[in-house]
Amino acid sequence: MGHLDHAAFGWLTPVLSYVMACIGAALGLRCTVRALATTGRARRNWLITAASAIGTGIWTMHFVAMLGFAVTGTEIRYNVPLTVLSLLVAMAMVGVGVFAVGYGRNRARALAVGGLTTGLGVASMHYIGMAALRLHGTVRYDLWLVVLSVAIAVVAASAALWAALNIESPVAVAVASLVMGAAVSSMHYTGMLAVSVHVESSADALPGATAMQFIFPLAVGLGSYLFLTSAFVALSPTARERAASAAAQRLTETVA
């Protein structure tokens, strides 16, 4: 049985992955709040941005954490197509959940559908990402810990979408994002606790790319996308701010 190290670089990867999860959650929640205050094409665009932010944040969180994952007695590589698929699945399923909330007429039903879909998207991303692992050995899972990790993902997603529906204050969104980040991180490490590896000695070269060859550059790129999009959203005026600006301009023109 191979010894698993989930933090080969100490606290660096757990802390950084948590930060990425929080940024993705904050951006996604903020975009969803903006979407609910608009209609038409603007709502659709904000929801697309929310889905891409949450999906990207969750994926980046997972694979930044995986940079610190090591197994004694074997190298680790990643199947590139499966790794990319995990990102696409995350964004697609989160998108379904976010759009269910954004366009659902019955809030309770929309929240249930959105939370379940988004949570399953988070879990699917995690386990597809784990299926991309290539190492000398056999990976096994504890079924009950897997079920627990999926349940955590669904509850976390439902809580985040509830916050998007009921919270508008930037401070409250920030607090909700910290909680969401903690929940996503908990889901990840619960899923990782379910893992055991039976190492088999072999001189054969492993297929796939190393974490530093593929995962690290992609995580940096997606992290940059989150930071830049966060800046754009923070600087763009809300519907309320645009209405106030228009009213002030009309008042100025009337006085003049």
C-alpha positions, 0 to 999 in steps of 0.5 A: 500500500502506497503512502499518500501525501496530500500536502507535499508542499506543506500548507501552500497548496491547501491554502492556495486552493482554498483561495481559488475556490473562494474567488470562484465562488465570490465571482460566481455569486456576484454575477448571479446577483447581477443576473437576477437584477437584469433581463434578456441578453444581459441576464444570459451573459451574467449567468454564463460568466457566473457558470464559467467562474464557479466551474473554473474556480472549482477546477482550479481549486481541485488541481492546485490541491493535486499539485501537492498530492504524492504517492510513495513509490510511484510517479504521477502523471495526468491524462490530458483529454480526461483532465480537460473533460473534467473542466468542461463537465464542471462548467457545463453542469454548473451552467445548468444549475445556475441557469435553473436558478436564473430563469426558474419561476418557482424559487424552491424548485429552481434551488433544488434543481440548481443545487443538485445539478451544480453539486453533481457537477462539482463531484463529477469534475473531482472524480473525472479528474481523479480518473485522469491520474496515471501511476504505477498501481491500482487506485481504490475508493472507500464508497461511503466517503465518496457518497459523503463527498458528493453529499457535501458538494450538493449541500455546498452548491445549494447553499451558494445558490440560496445565497445568490437568490437571497443576498445582495450585499457585497459583504454578505456575498464575501462571507458566503464565498468564504463558506462556499470555499471551505465547503468545496475544499472539504468536499475535495479532501473528503474525496481524497480521504476515500482514496487508497493506492496499491503501488506496483513496482514497474520500470515502464514509463507512465503515459500522460503529462506531469503536473508541472507540464500541464496542470500548473500552466493551465491552473495559472491561466485559469487563475488569471482569468478569475482575477481579471474577470473579478476586476471587471465585475468589481468595476462595472456598475450595477443596475442600481448604480446606473439608474442612480447615475441616470437620475443624477444626470437628468437632475443636472440637465434640468437644473442647467 
